[in-house]
Amino acid sequence: MMEGTYKAAKGLIRIKIKTELGCLSEVKISGDFFMYPEDELWKLENTLKGTDISRDKILAKIQKFYRDKKILSPGVTPEDFTEAIIKAVSGNHLL
């Protein structure tokens, strides 16, 4: 499992991922940020499963999730989540 962290304007995002065949196979998101509605975080994790490991594809999927689910996360953007995932993929921290 790989881990990435990213300090957004209003919180720290921690990502733990597994990859398989160039795609995200497991995604766990935690940190000290707020997301409304709160129970959507695990749905974002599930939405990301199977996504190609590409900054553009990950960002597009998170942006679509935000639009479709009307997500609010003050001070934390889809770009911030994407950066945390890319840091994990690039092997900044291995567990």
N, CA, C and O atoms as a CHARMM CRD file, in Angstrom:
* protein
*
  380
    1    1 MET  N      0.85700  -1.17100   0.00000 PROA 1      0.00000
    2    1 MET  CA     0.00000   0.00000   0.00000 PROA 1      0.00000
    3    1 MET  C      0.90200   1.23200   0.00000 PROA 1      0.00000
    4    1 MET  O      1.92300   1.27100   0.68600 PROA 1      0.00000
    5    2 MET  N      0.50700   2.23400  -0.77900 PROA 2      0.00000
    6    2 MET  CA     1.27500   3.47300  -0.86900 PROA 2      0.00000
    7    2 MET  C      0.49100   4.59500  -0.20200 PROA 2      0.00000
    8    2 MET  O     -0.73700   4.55700  -0.13900 PROA 2      0.00000
    9    3 GLU  N      1.21200   5.58500   0.29100 PROA 3      0.00000
   10    3 GLU  CA     0.57600   6.68800   0.99400 PROA 3      0.00000
   11    3 GLU  C      1.07600   8.01500   0.45700 PROA 3      0.00000
   12    3 GLU  O      2.24800   8.16500   0.11200 PROA 3      0.00000
   13    4 GLY  N      0.17300   8.96700   0.39500 PROA 4      0.00000
   14    4 GLY  CA     0.52900  10.33000   0.01400 PROA 4      0.00000
   15    4 GLY  C     -0.19700  11.30500   0.90900 PROA 4      0.00000
   16    4 GLY  O     -1.33100  11.05700   1.31900 PROA 4      0.00000
   17    5 THR  N      0.45000  12.40900   1.21200 PROA 5      0.00000
   18    5 THR  CA    -0.18700  13.46900   1.98500 PROA 5      0.00000
   19    5 THR  C     -0.03000  14.78100   1.23300 PROA 5      0.00000
   20    5 THR  O      0.92900  14.99300   0.48900 PROA 5      0.00000
   21    6 TYR  N     -0.99900  15.64600   1.45100 PROA 6      0.00000
   22    6 TYR  CA    -0.97100  16.95000   0.78600 PROA 6      0.00000
   23    6 TYR  C     -1.64700  17.95900   1.69900 PROA 6      0.00000
   24    6 TYR  O     -2.74000  17.71700   2.21100 PROA 6      0.00000
   25    7 LYS  N     -0.98800  19.08500   1.89600 PROA 7      0.00000
   26    7 LYS  CA    -1.53400  20.15500   2.73000 PROA 7      0.00000
   27    7 LYS  C     -2.30400  21.12400   1.84400 PROA 7      0.00000
   28    7 LYS  O     -1.70900  21.89000   1.08700 PROA 7      0.00000
   29    8 ALA  N     -3.62400  21.08700   1.94100 PROA 8      0.00000
   30    8 ALA  CA    -4.49400  22.01500   1.21600 PROA 8      0.00000
   31    8 ALA  C     -4.62900  23.29600   2.04200 PROA 8      0.00000
   32    8 ALA  O     -4.12300  23.37300   3.16100 PROA 8      0.00000
   33    9 ALA  N     -5.29700  24.27500   1.49900 PROA 9      0.00000
   34    9 ALA  CA    -5.46700  25.55900   2.19100 PROA 9      0.00000
   35    9 ALA  C     -6.11200  25.39300   3.56800 PROA 9      0.00000
   36    9 ALA  O     -5.72700  26.07800   4.51600 PROA 9      0.00000
   37   10 LYS  N     -7.07700  24.50000   3.68500 PROA 10     0.00000
   38   10 LYS  CA    -7.80800  24.33700   4.95100 PROA 10     0.00000
   39   10 LYS  C     -7.80800  22.90800   5.47100 PROA 10     0.00000
   40   10 LYS  O     -8.78600  22.47500   6.08100 PROA 10     0.00000
   41   11 GLY  N     -6.73200  22.17200   5.24100 PROA 11     0.00000
   42   11 GLY  CA    -6.68100  20.83500   5.80800 PROA 11     0.00000
   43   11 GLY  C     -5.62000  19.96300   5.18000 PROA 11     0.00000
   44   11 GLY  O     -5.12100  20.23300   4.08700 PROA 11     0.00000
   45   12 LEU  N     -5.29300  18.91800   5.89500 PROA 12     0.00000
   46   12 LEU  CA    -4.32900  17.92900   5.42700 PROA 12     0.00000
   47   12 LEU  C     -5.09500  16.73100   4.88200 PROA 12     0.00000
   48   12 LEU  O     -6.01200  16.22200   5.52800 PROA 12     0.00000
   49   13 ILE  N     -4.71400  16.28600   3.69400 PROA 13     0.00000
   50   13 ILE  CA    -5.33700  15.11900   3.07600 PROA 13     0.00000
   51   13 ILE  C     -4.34200  13.97500   3.11900 PROA 13     0.00000
   52   13 ILE  O     -3.18800  14.13100   2.72200 PROA 13     0.00000
   53   14 ARG  N     -4.79600  12.81100   3.60700 PROA 14     0.00000
   54   14 ARG  CA    -3.98000  11.59600   3.61300 PROA 14     0.00000
   55   14 ARG  C     -4.65300  10.58400   2.69400 PROA 14     0.00000
   56   14 ARG  O     -5.85600  10.34100   2.77900 PROA 14     0.00000
   57   15 ILE  N     -3.84800  10.00500   1.82000 PROA 15     0.00000
   58   15 ILE  CA    -4.36000   9.02100   0.86700 PROA 15     0.00000
   59   15 ILE  C     -3.56500   7.73400   1.01900 PROA 15     0.00000
   60   15 ILE  O     -2.33600   7.76000   1.08600 PROA 15     0.00000
   61   16 LYS  N     -4.26000   6.61800   1.07300 PROA 16     0.00000
   62   16 LYS  CA    -3.62900   5.29900   1.00900 PROA 16     0.00000
   63   16 LYS  C     -4.21900   4.60000  -0.19600 PROA 16     0.00000
   64   16 LYS  O     -5.43800   4.53100  -0.35300 PROA 16     0.00000
   65   17 ILE  N     -3.35200   4.08200  -1.04500 PROA 17     0.00000
   66   17 ILE  CA    -3.84000   3.44600  -2.27100 PROA 17     0.00000
   67   17 ILE  C     -3.10500   2.14200  -2.55500 PROA 17     0.00000
   68   17 ILE  O     -1.99600   1.88900  -2.08500 PROA 17     0.00000
   69   18 LYS  N     -3.79200   1.33600  -3.35000 PROA 18     0.00000
   70   18 LYS  CA    -3.18400   0.18600  -4.00000 PROA 18     0.00000
   71   18 LYS  C     -3.46500   0.35700  -5.47400 PROA 18     0.00000
   72   18 LYS  O     -4.49100   0.91300  -5.86400 PROA 18     0.00000
   73   19 THR  N     -2.54000  -0.12800  -6.29500 PROA 19     0.00000
   74   19 THR  CA    -2.73600  -0.04800  -7.74100 PROA 19     0.00000
   75   19 THR  C     -2.62300  -1.43800  -8.34300 PROA 19     0.00000
   76   19 THR  O     -1.98300  -2.33300  -7.79200 PROA 19     0.00000
   77   20 GLU  N     -3.26400  -1.58500  -9.49000 PROA 20     0.00000
   78   20 GLU  CA    -3.21200  -2.84500 -10.21200 PROA 20     0.00000
   79   20 GLU  C     -3.38600  -2.54900 -11.70100 PROA 20     0.00000
   80   20 GLU  O     -4.37300  -1.93500 -12.10700 PROA 20     0.00000
   81   21 LEU  N     -2.44100  -2.98100 -12.49400 PROA 21     0.00000
   82   21 LEU  CA    -2.50400  -2.82100 -13.94800 PROA 21     0.00000
   83   21 LEU  C     -2.73700  -1.37100 -14.37400 PROA 21     0.00000
   84   21 LEU  O     -3.51400  -1.10100 -15.29000 PROA 21     0.00000
   85   22 GLY  N     -2.05300  -0.43800 -13.69500 PROA 22     0.00000
   86   22 GLY  CA    -2.13500   0.96900 -14.07300 PROA 22     0.00000
   87   22 GLY  C     -3.37800   1.69800 -13.61500 PROA 22     0.00000
   88   22 GLY  O     -3.65500   2.80900 -14.06500 PROA 22     0.00000
   89   23 CYS  N     -4.14300   1.06500 -12.70300 PROA 23     0.00000
   90   23 CYS  CA    -5.37100   1.68400 -12.19700 PROA 23     0.00000
   91   23 CYS  C     -5.37600   1.66700 -10.66800 PROA 23     0.00000
   92   23 CYS  O     -4.68300   0.86600 -10.04100 PROA 23     0.00000
   93   24 LEU  N     -6.16000   2.55500 -10.08600 PROA 24     0.00000
   94   24 LEU  CA    -6.36200   2.55100  -8.64400 PROA 24     0.00000
   95   24 LEU  C     -7.25500   1.37200  -8.28800 PROA 24     0.00000
   96   24 LEU  O     -8.35700   1.24800  -8.82200 PROA 24     0.00000
   97   25 SER  N     -6.79400   0.50900  -7.39500 PROA 25     0.00000
   98   25 SER  CA    -7.61100  -0.64300  -7.02400 PROA 25     0.00000
   99   25 SER  C     -8.18900  -0.50600  -5.61900 PROA 25     0.00000
  100   25 SER  O     -9.20800  -1.12300  -5.30800 PROA 25     0.00000
  101   26 GLU  N     -7.55400   0.29200  -4.77300 PROA 26     0.00000
  102   26 GLU  CA    -8.05900   0.55400  -3.42900 PROA 26     0.00000
  103   26 GLU  C     -7.67500   1.98000  -3.07400 PROA 26     0.00000
  104   26 GLU  O     -6.54900   2.41100  -3.31900 PROA 26     0.00000
  105   27 VAL  N     -8.63000   2.71300  -2.49000 PROA 27     0.00000
  106   27 VAL  CA    -8.39800   4.11000  -2.12700 PROA 27     0.00000
  107   27 VAL  C     -9.00300   4.35900  -0.75500 PROA 27     0.00000
  108   27 VAL  O    -10.18100   4.08100  -0.53000 PROA 27     0.00000
  109   28 LYS  N     -8.19500   4.88400   0.16500 PROA 28     0.00000
  110   28 LYS  CA    -8.65800   5.28500   1.49300 PROA 28     0.00000
  111   28 LYS  C     -8.25300   6.73800   1.68700 PROA 28     0.00000
  112   28 LYS  O     -7.08100   7.08500   1.54300 PROA 28     0.00000
  113   29 ILE  N     -9.21700   7.58200   2.01200 PROA 29     0.00000
  114   29 ILE  CA    -8.98100   9.01000   2.19300 PROA 29     0.00000
  115   29 ILE  C     -9.28300   9.37800   3.64000 PROA 29     0.00000
  116   29 ILE  O    -10.32300   9.00700   4.18500 PROA 29     0.00000
  117   30 SER  N     -8.35700  10.11300   4.25100 PROA 30     0.00000
  118   30 SER  CA    -8.57600  10.62400   5.59900 PROA 30     0.00000
  119   30 SER  C     -7.88900  11.98200   5.69500 PROA 30     0.00000
  120   30 SER  O     -7.29100  12.45500   4.72800 PROA 30     0.00000
  121   31 GLY  N     -7.97800  12.59400   6.85200 PROA 31     0.00000
  122   31 GLY  CA    -7.31800  13.87000   7.05200 PROA 31     0.00000
  123   31 GLY  C     -8.11400  14.77700   7.96400 PROA 31     0.00000
  124   31 GLY  O     -9.07600  14.35700   8.60700 PROA 31     0.00000
  125   32 ASP  N     -7.69300  16.03000   8.00800 PROA 32     0.00000
  126   32 ASP  CA    -8.35600  16.98900   8.89400 PROA 32     0.00000
  127   32 ASP  C     -9.04800  18.08300   8.07500 PROA 32     0.00000
  128   32 ASP  O     -8.78700  19.27200   8.25500 PROA 32     0.00000
  129   33 PHE  N     -9.92100  17.66100   7.18900 PROA 33     0.00000
  130   33 PHE  CA   -10.68400  18.56900   6.33600 PROA 33     0.00000
  131   33 PHE  C    -12.16900  18.25800   6.52700 PROA 33     0.00000
  132   33 PHE  O    -12.53300  17.22800   7.09500 PROA 33     0.00000
  133   34 PHE  N    -13.00600  19.15700   6.04800 PROA 34     0.00000
  134   34 PHE  CA   -14.45200  18.96200   6.11400 PROA 34     0.00000
  135   34 PHE  C    -14.99700  18.72200   4.72000 PROA 34     0.00000
  136   34 PHE  O    -14.57100  19.34800   3.74900 PROA 34     0.00000
  137   35 MET  N    -15.95000  17.80100   4.64000 PROA 35     0.00000
  138   35 MET  CA   -16.65000  17.52600   3.38400 PROA 35     0.00000
  139   35 MET  C    -18.13300  17.39000   3.70700 PROA 35     0.00000
  140   35 MET  O    -18.52500  16.68200   4.63400 PROA 35     0.00000
  141   36 TYR  N    -18.93700  18.08000   2.92300 PROA 36     0.00000
  142   36 TYR  CA   -20.38300  18.02800   3.10700 PROA 36     0.00000
  143   36 TYR  C    -21.03300  17.59300   1.80300 PROA 36     0.00000
  144   36 TYR  O    -20.66500  18.11200   0.75000 PROA 36     0.00000
  145   37 PRO  N    -21.96500  16.68300   1.82600 PROA 37     0.00000
  146   37 PRO  CA   -22.36800  15.87300   2.96800 PROA 37     0.00000
  147   37 PRO  C    -21.24200  14.92400   3.40200 PROA 37     0.00000
  148   37 PRO  O    -20.49500  14.39800   2.57700 PROA 37     0.00000
  149   38 GLU  N    -21.14600  14.72900   4.69400 PROA 38     0.00000
  150   38 GLU  CA   -20.03100  13.97400   5.27800 PROA 38     0.00000
  151   38 GLU  C    -19.97700  12.52400   4.81300 PROA 38     0.00000
  152   38 GLU  O    -18.89100  11.97200   4.63500 PROA 38     0.00000
  153   39 ASP  N    -21.12500  11.90700   4.61700 PROA 39     0.00000
  154   39 ASP  CA   -21.14200  10.48400   4.27400 PROA 39     0.00000
  155   39 ASP  C    -20.77200  10.19400   2.81900 PROA 39     0.00000
  156   39 ASP  O    -20.83300   9.04200   2.38800 PROA 39     0.00000
  157   40 GLU  N    -20.39500  11.20700   2.06600 PROA 40     0.00000
  158   40 GLU  CA   -20.01500  11.00500   0.66600 PROA 40     0.00000
  159   40 GLU  C    -18.54300  10.61600   0.49800 PROA 40     0.00000
  160   40 GLU  O    -18.15300  10.17800  -0.58400 PROA 40     0.00000
  161   41 LEU  N    -17.72600  10.76300   1.53000 PROA 41     0.00000
  162   41 LEU  CA   -16.29400  10.48700   1.39900 PROA 41     0.00000
  163   41 LEU  C    -16.04400   9.04400   0.96600 PROA 41     0.00000
  164   41 LEU  O    -15.24100   8.80900   0.06200 PROA 41     0.00000
  165   42 TRP  N    -16.69800   8.09300   1.57600 PROA 42     0.00000
  166   42 TRP  CA   -16.48300   6.68700   1.18900 PROA 42     0.00000
  167   42 TRP  C    -16.97300   6.42900  -0.23000 PROA 42     0.00000
  168   42 TRP  O    -16.45200   5.55300  -0.92000 PROA 42     0.00000
  169   43 LYS  N    -17.98100   7.19700  -0.67100 PROA 43     0.00000
  170   43 LYS  CA   -18.44600   7.04900  -2.05300 PROA 43     0.00000
  171   43 LYS  C    -17.40000   7.58100  -3.03200 PROA 43     0.00000
  172   43 LYS  O    -17.23500   7.03500  -4.12300 PROA 43     0.00000
  173   44 LEU  N    -16.69700   8.64100  -2.64700 PROA 44     0.00000
  174   44 LEU  CA   -15.60400   9.14200  -3.48500 PROA 44     0.00000
  175   44 LEU  C    -14.51600   8.07900  -3.60500 PROA 44     0.00000
  176   44 LEU  O    -13.98600   7.85200  -4.69200 PROA 44     0.00000
  177   45 GLU  N    -14.18300   7.43100  -2.49500 PROA 45     0.00000
  178   45 GLU  CA   -13.18400   6.35200  -2.53400 PROA 45     0.00000
  179   45 GLU  C    -13.60000   5.27600  -3.53200 PROA 45     0.00000
  180   45 GLU  O    -12.78500   4.83200  -4.34000 PROA 45     0.00000
  181   46 ASN  N    -14.85900   4.85600  -3.48100 PROA 46     0.00000
  182   46 ASN  CA   -15.35700   3.81500  -4.39800 PROA 46     0.00000
  183   46 ASN  C    -15.38000   4.30600  -5.83700 PROA 46     0.00000
  184   46 ASN  O    -15.08700   3.54100  -6.75600 PROA 46     0.00000
  185   47 THR  N    -15.72300   5.56900  -6.04000 PROA 47     0.00000
  186   47 THR  CA   -15.76200   6.14700  -7.38000 PROA 47     0.00000
  187   47 THR  C    -14.39100   6.10600  -8.04000 PROA 47     0.00000
  188   47 THR  O    -14.28900   5.92000  -9.25300 PROA 47     0.00000
  189   48 LEU  N    -13.34600   6.27700  -7.25400 PROA 48     0.00000
  190   48 LEU  CA   -11.98700   6.33000  -7.80200 PROA 48     0.00000
  191   48 LEU  C    -11.42400   4.95500  -8.16500 PROA 48     0.00000
  192   48 LEU  O    -10.47600   4.86400  -8.94500 PROA 48     0.00000
  193   49 LYS  N    -11.99000   3.89900  -7.61400 PROA 49     0.00000
  194   49 LYS  CA   -11.50800   2.55800  -7.93600 PROA 49     0.00000
  195   49 LYS  C    -11.65500   2.29600  -9.42400 PROA 49     0.00000
  196   49 LYS  O    -12.70500   2.56300 -10.00900 PROA 49     0.00000
  197   50 GLY  N    -10.60500   1.77400 -10.03100 PROA 50     0.00000
  198   50 GLY  CA   -10.62400   1.47000 -11.44900 PROA 50     0.00000
  199   50 GLY  C    -10.17500   2.62300 -12.33300 PROA 50     0.00000
  200   50 GLY  O    -10.07100   2.46500 -13.54900 PROA 50     0.00000
  201   51 THR  N     -9.90600   3.77900 -11.73800 PROA 51     0.00000
  202   51 THR  CA    -9.47200   4.94200 -12.51200 PROA 51     0.00000
  203   51 THR  C     -8.01800   4.77600 -12.93700 PROA 51     0.00000
  204   51 THR  O     -7.16800   4.38200 -12.13800 PROA 51     0.00000
  205   52 ASP  N     -7.74500   5.07900 -14.19800 PROA 52     0.00000
  206   52 ASP  CA    -6.36500   5.06700 -14.69100 PROA 52     0.00000
  207   52 ASP  C     -5.51400   6.02100 -13.85800 PROA 52     0.00000
  208   52 ASP  O     -5.98200   7.07200 -13.41900 PROA 52     0.00000
  209   53 ILE  N     -4.26500   5.63900 -13.65100 PROA 53     0.00000
  210   53 ILE  CA    -3.34600   6.48300 -12.88900 PROA 53     0.00000
  211   53 ILE  C     -2.82500   7.57900 -13.81400 PROA 53     0.00000
  212   53 ILE  O     -1.73900   7.48400 -14.38700 PROA 53     0.00000
  213   54 SER  N     -3.62900   8.60100 -13.93300 PROA 54     0.00000
  214   54 SER  CA    -3.32400   9.75600 -14.76700 PROA 54     0.00000
  215   54 SER  C     -3.89900  10.97600 -14.04400 PROA 54     0.00000
  216   54 SER  O     -5.06300  10.97700 -13.64200 PROA 54     0.00000
  217   55 ARG  N     -3.08000  12.00600 -13.88500 PROA 55     0.00000
  218   55 ARG  CA    -3.54700  13.21200 -13.19500 PROA 55     0.00000
  219   55 ARG  C     -4.85900  13.71300 -13.80700 PROA 55     0.00000
  220   55 ARG  O     -5.80200  14.02200 -13.07800 PROA 55     0.00000
  221   56 ASP  N     -4.92600  13.79400 -15.12600 PROA 56     0.00000
  222   56 ASP  CA    -6.11600  14.31800 -15.80200 PROA 56     0.00000
  223   56 ASP  C     -7.34700  13.46000 -15.55700 PROA 56     0.00000
  224   56 ASP  O     -8.43100  13.99200 -15.31500 PROA 56     0.00000
  225   57 LYS  N     -7.19800  12.14200 -15.61500 PROA 57     0.00000
  226   57 LYS  CA    -8.34600  11.25300 -15.42700 PROA 57     0.00000
  227   57 LYS  C     -8.82000  11.24400 -13.98000 PROA 57     0.00000
  228   57 LYS  O    -10.02200  11.20000 -13.71700 PROA 57     0.00000
  229   58 ILE  N     -7.88000  11.28600 -13.04500 PROA 58     0.00000
  230   58 ILE  CA    -8.24500  11.33000 -11.62700 PROA 58     0.00000
  231   58 ILE  C     -8.96800  12.63800 -11.32900 PROA 58     0.00000
  232   58 ILE  O    -10.02100  12.63600 -10.69100 PROA 58     0.00000
  233   59 LEU  N     -8.41000  13.74900 -11.78700 PROA 59     0.00000
  234   59 LEU  CA    -9.02200  15.05900 -11.54300 PROA 59     0.00000
  235   59 LEU  C    -10.41700  15.13100 -12.17100 PROA 59     0.00000
  236   59 LEU  O    -11.35400  15.61500 -11.53600 PROA 59     0.00000
  237   60 ALA  N    -10.56100  14.66200 -13.39500 PROA 60     0.00000
  238   60 ALA  CA   -11.86800  14.70100 -14.06200 PROA 60     0.00000
  239   60 ALA  C    -12.90800  13.90200 -13.28000 PROA 60     0.00000
  240   60 ALA  O    -14.05400  14.33000 -13.14300 PROA 60     0.00000
  241   61 LYS  N    -12.50300  12.74000 -12.77000 PROA 61     0.00000
  242   61 LYS  CA   -13.44900  11.90300 -12.02800 PROA 61     0.00000
  243   61 LYS  C    -13.84900  12.57600 -10.71100 PROA 61     0.00000
  244   61 LYS  O    -15.01700  12.52500 -10.32600 PROA 61     0.00000
  245   62 ILE  N    -12.89600  13.20300 -10.02100 PROA 62     0.00000
  246   62 ILE  CA   -13.21500  13.88700  -8.76400 PROA 62     0.00000
  247   62 ILE  C    -14.09000  15.11600  -9.03500 PROA 62     0.00000
  248   62 ILE  O    -15.04500  15.36300  -8.29900 PROA 62     0.00000
  249   63 GLN  N    -13.78000  15.88000 -10.07100 PROA 63     0.00000
  250   63 GLN  CA   -14.59500  17.04800 -10.40200 PROA 63     0.00000
  251   63 GLN  C    -16.03000  16.63900 -10.73600 PROA 63     0.00000
  252   63 GLN  O    -16.97500  17.29700 -10.30300 PROA 63     0.00000
  253   64 LYS  N    -16.19800  15.57100 -11.49300 PROA 64     0.00000
  254   64 LYS  CA   -17.53300  15.08100 -11.83300 PROA 64     0.00000
  255   64 LYS  C    -18.28100  14.65200 -10.56200 PROA 64     0.00000
  256   64 LYS  O    -19.47100  14.93300 -10.41800 PROA 64     0.00000
  257   65 PHE  N    -17.58900  13.97700  -9.64900 PROA 65     0.00000
  258   65 PHE  CA   -18.18100  13.56000  -8.38600 PROA 65     0.00000
  259   65 PHE  C    -18.66400  14.77900  -7.60800 PROA 65     0.00000
  260   65 PHE  O    -19.77900  14.77900  -7.08800 PROA 65     0.00000
  261   66 TYR  N    -17.83300  15.81900  -7.52600 PROA 66     0.00000
  262   66 TYR  CA   -18.21400  17.05000  -6.82300 PROA 66     0.00000
  263   66 TYR  C    -19.47400  17.66400  -7.44600 PROA 66     0.00000
  264   66 TYR  O    -20.38800  18.07200  -6.73000 PROA 66     0.00000
  265   67 ARG  N    -19.51600  17.72600  -8.75900 PROA 67     0.00000
  266   67 ARG  CA   -20.68300  18.30600  -9.44900 PROA 67     0.00000
  267   67 ARG  C    -21.93700  17.45600  -9.21700 PROA 67     0.00000
  268   67 ARG  O    -22.98400  17.97700  -8.83500 PROA 67     0.00000
  269   68 ASP  N    -21.82300  16.16600  -9.44700 PROA 68     0.00000
  270   68 ASP  CA   -22.97800  15.27400  -9.35300 PROA 68     0.00000
  271   68 ASP  C    -23.54400  15.19700  -7.94000 PROA 68     0.00000
  272   68 ASP  O    -24.76100  15.15200  -7.75600 PROA 68     0.00000
  273   69 LYS  N    -22.67300  15.18100  -6.95500 PROA 69     0.00000
  274   69 LYS  CA   -23.09400  15.01400  -5.56300 PROA 69     0.00000
  275   69 LYS  C    -23.24200  16.34000  -4.82300 PROA 69     0.00000
  276   69 LYS  O    -23.62700  16.36300  -3.65400 PROA 69     0.00000
  277   70 LYS  N    -22.93100  17.45800  -5.51500 PROA 70     0.00000
  278   70 LYS  CA   -23.01400  18.78600  -4.90400 PROA 70     0.00000
  279   70 LYS  C    -22.17000  18.86800  -3.62300 PROA 70     0.00000
  280   70 LYS  O    -22.63700  19.31200  -2.57500 PROA 70     0.00000
  281   71 ILE  N    -20.92000  18.42700  -3.74400 PROA 71     0.00000
  282   71 ILE  CA   -19.99000  18.36400  -2.61700 PROA 71     0.00000
  283   71 ILE  C    -19.46400  19.75200  -2.28600 PROA 71     0.00000
  284   71 ILE  O    -19.13100  20.53400  -3.17700 PROA 71     0.00000
  285   72 LEU  N    -19.39300  20.04600  -0.99500 PROA 72     0.00000
  286   72 LEU  CA   -18.72400  21.23600  -0.48700 PROA 72     0.00000
  287   72 LEU  C    -17.58000  20.77200   0.41600 PROA 72     0.00000
  288   72 LEU  O    -17.77100  19.91300   1.27600 PROA 72     0.00000
  289   73 SER  N    -16.40900  21.33800   0.21600 PROA 73     0.00000
  290   73 SER  CA   -15.26200  21.02900   1.07000 PROA 73     0.00000
  291   73 SER  C    -14.44000  22.31600   1.20100 PROA 73     0.00000
  292   73 SER  O    -13.47300  22.52700   0.46900 PROA 73     0.00000
  293   74 PRO  N    -14.84500  23.17000   2.14900 PROA 74     0.00000
  294   74 PRO  CA   -14.21500  24.48100   2.28100 PROA 74     0.00000
  295   74 PRO  C    -12.68600  24.40200   2.38800 PROA 74     0.00000
  296   74 PRO  O    -12.14300  23.74300   3.27500 PROA 74     0.00000
  297   75 GLY  N    -12.01400  25.08600   1.46800 PROA 75     0.00000
  298   75 GLY  CA   -10.55600  25.14200   1.49000 PROA 75     0.00000
  299   75 GLY  C     -9.86000  23.91200   0.95000 PROA 75     0.00000
  300   75 GLY  O     -8.63100  23.84300   0.97600 PROA 75     0.00000
  301   76 VAL  N    -10.61500  22.93400   0.45800 PROA 76     0.00000
  302   76 VAL  CA   -10.05100  21.70700  -0.10800 PROA 76     0.00000
  303   76 VAL  C    -10.75200  21.46700  -1.44600 PROA 76     0.00000
  304   76 VAL  O    -11.97900  21.38500  -1.50700 PROA 76     0.00000
  305   77 THR  N     -9.96700  21.35800  -2.50600 PROA 77     0.00000
  306   77 THR  CA   -10.52000  21.25700  -3.86000 PROA 77     0.00000
  307   77 THR  C    -10.27500  19.87900  -4.47500 PROA 77     0.00000
  308   77 THR  O     -9.46700  19.10700  -3.95700 PROA 77     0.00000
  309   78 PRO  N    -10.95800  19.56600  -5.56200 PROA 78     0.00000
  310   78 PRO  CA   -10.65000  18.33600  -6.28400 PROA 78     0.00000
  311   78 PRO  C     -9.16900  18.27100  -6.69200 PROA 78     0.00000
  312   78 PRO  O     -8.57700  17.19100  -6.70800 PROA 78     0.00000
  313   79 GLU  N     -8.58600  19.40200  -7.01300 PROA 79     0.00000
  314   79 GLU  CA    -7.16700  19.44800  -7.36300 PROA 79     0.00000
  315   79 GLU  C     -6.29300  19.00500  -6.19100 PROA 79     0.00000
  316   79 GLU  O     -5.27500  18.34400  -6.39000 PROA 79     0.00000
  317   80 ASP  N     -6.69000  19.37000  -4.96500 PROA 80     0.00000
  318   80 ASP  CA    -5.93400  18.96100  -3.77900 PROA 80     0.00000
  319   80 ASP  C     -5.98000  17.44300  -3.58400 PROA 80     0.00000
  320   80 ASP  O     -4.95600  16.82500  -3.29000 PROA 80     0.00000
  321   81 PHE  N     -7.15300  16.84600  -3.74400 PROA 81     0.00000
  322   81 PHE  CA    -7.26000  15.39100  -3.64300 PROA 81     0.00000
  323   81 PHE  C     -6.41700  14.71600  -4.72600 PROA 81     0.00000
  324   81 PHE  O     -5.74500  13.71600  -4.47500 PROA 81     0.00000
  325   82 THR  N     -6.46600  15.27500  -5.91600 PROA 82     0.00000
  326   82 THR  CA    -5.67800  14.72200  -7.02300 PROA 82     0.00000
  327   82 THR  C     -4.19500  14.76900  -6.69900 PROA 82     0.00000
  328   82 THR  O     -3.48100  13.79300  -6.93100 PROA 82     0.00000
  329   83 GLU  N     -3.72900  15.87000  -6.17400 PROA 83     0.00000
  330   83 GLU  CA    -2.30600  16.00500  -5.83500 PROA 83     0.00000
  331   83 GLU  C     -1.88900  14.97700  -4.78500 PROA 83     0.00000
  332   83 GLU  O     -0.80800  14.39800  -4.88300 PROA 83     0.00000
  333   84 ALA  N     -2.73100  14.74700  -3.79000 PROA 84     0.00000
  334   84 ALA  CA    -2.42600  13.74100  -2.76400 PROA 84     0.00000
  335   84 ALA  C     -2.32700  12.34600  -3.38100 PROA 84     0.00000
  336   84 ALA  O     -1.43900  11.57000  -3.02700 PROA 84     0.00000
  337   85 ILE  N     -3.23300  12.03000  -4.29900 PROA 85     0.00000
  338   85 ILE  CA    -3.20500  10.72300  -4.96100 PROA 85     0.00000
  339   85 ILE  C     -1.94900  10.57700  -5.81000 PROA 85     0.00000
  340   85 ILE  O     -1.30200   9.52900  -5.78600 PROA 85     0.00000
  341   86 ILE  N     -1.60200  11.61000  -6.55600 PROA 86     0.00000
  342   86 ILE  CA    -0.40000  11.56400  -7.39400 PROA 86     0.00000
  343   86 ILE  C      0.84200  11.39200  -6.53900 PROA 86     0.00000
  344   86 ILE  O      1.76200  10.66900  -6.92100 PROA 86     0.00000
  345   87 LYS  N      0.88000  12.04900  -5.38200 PROA 87     0.00000
  346   87 LYS  CA     2.02500  11.87700  -4.47700 PROA 87     0.00000
  347   87 LYS  C      2.13200  10.42000  -4.01500 PROA 87     0.00000
  348   87 LYS  O      3.23000   9.86900  -3.92900 PROA 87     0.00000
  349   88 ALA  N      0.99000   9.80500  -3.72100 PROA 88     0.00000
  350   88 ALA  CA     1.01400   8.40000  -3.30800 PROA 88     0.00000
  351   88 ALA  C      1.48900   7.51100  -4.44100 PROA 88     0.00000
  352   88 ALA  O      2.31300   6.62100  -4.23000 PROA 88     0.00000
  353   89 VAL  N      0.97900   7.74400  -5.63800 PROA 89     0.00000
  354   89 VAL  CA     1.35200   6.93900  -6.80300 PROA 89     0.00000
  355   89 VAL  C      2.83800   7.06600  -7.11400 PROA 89     0.00000
  356   89 VAL  O      3.49100   6.09100  -7.48500 PROA 89     0.00000
  357   90 SER  N      3.36300   8.27100  -6.96000 PROA 90     0.00000
  358   90 SER  CA     4.76600   8.49100  -7.28300 PROA 90     0.00000
  359   90 SER  C      5.71100   7.93700  -6.22500 PROA 90     0.00000
  360   90 SER  O      6.93200   8.05200  -6.34100 PROA 90     0.00000
  361   91 GLY  N      5.12600   7.33500  -5.19100 PROA 91     0.00000
  362   91 GLY  CA     5.94000   6.62100  -4.21300 PROA 91     0.00000
  363   91 GLY  C      6.60200   7.48200  -3.16400 PROA 91     0.00000
  364   91 GLY  O      7.66700   7.12700  -2.66000 PROA 91     0.00000
  365   92 ASN  N      5.99100   8.62000  -2.81900 PROA 92     0.00000
  366   92 ASN  CA     6.56600   9.46000  -1.77700 PROA 92     0.00000
  367   92 ASN  C      6.65600   8.73000  -0.44600 PROA 92     0.00000
  368   92 ASN  O      7.60600   8.92800   0.31200 PROA 92     0.00000
  369   93 HSD  N      5.67800   7.89300  -0.16100 PROA 93     0.00000
  370   93 HSD  CA     5.65900   7.14100   1.09900 PROA 93     0.00000
  371   93 HSD  C      5.13500   5.73900   0.80000 PROA 93     0.00000
  372   93 HSD  O      4.06300   5.59100   0.21300 PROA 93     0.00000
  373   94 LEU  N      5.85600   4.74700   1.18500 PROA 94     0.00000
  374   94 LEU  CA     5.39200   3.36000   1.06700 PROA 94     0.00000
  375   94 LEU  C      5.11400   2.80800   2.44700 PROA 94     0.00000
  376   94 LEU  O      5.89300   3.02300   3.37600 PROA 94     0.00000
  377   95 LEU  N      4.00400   2.09400   2.58600 PROA 95     0.00000
  378   95 LEU  CA     3.66300   1.46100   3.87100 PROA 95     0.00000
  379   95 LEU  C      4.07500   0.01400   3.84000 PROA 95     0.00000
  380   95 LEU  O      3.88000  -0.70400   4.82100 PROA 95     0.00000
